[in-house]
C-alpha cells in the first residue's frame, strides 16, 4: 500500500533525531540550527521519497519588516505537500551587523522555526522558548554565581497574520 504525504510526514517526524549540535559560548547553552535540522532530516526524506524546501519572503506587517519562512515537504510519488510558516522580525538596528546580516539572521531564525513546526521538533528547553525577557524576579543563586541570560536575536512568532 502506498503511503500518502501525511503518513510519510508522520514517519519522518517519529524517526527524526536532530541533536543540538551548536553551543552558544556567551550563554553556555546548546542549540540546534536550521542546518542541523536539515542534515538530520535528509536521510529520512530519501527513505520516505519526499523533498523538503524552505523559502523566504520579506513582508511588511504594521510598518515592520518580517521574514516569512515556509517549510514544505512534498511527496515525490504523488503530487501533494504539507507546509508550515514562521515569521521573524528584522531588528531595525543590530550592533555590529549590516543590513544584509540583519536580514540573514531573521531568515535563519524564521527557517528554524518553520522546520520545527513542520517536523514537530520541540524546543521548549531552548533559551528562546524559556527567556522571559526580564519579566520575572531573579532567582536566588548559591555561592554568588550570577546566572547567564540568553539574548534572543529577533522577535519571532509562529502562526497566521
Secondary structure as UniProt FT lines:
FT   HELIX           5..15
FT   STRAND          22..24
FT   TURN            25..28
FT   STRAND          29..31
FT   HELIX           34..47
FT   TURN            48..49
FT   STRAND          50..61
FT   TURN            62..63
FT   STRAND          64..75
FT   STRAND          81..89
FT   TURN            95..96
FT   HELIX           99..119
FT   TURN            124..125
FT   HELIX           127..130
FT   TURN            133..134
FT   HELIX           142..144
FT   STRAND          156..158
//
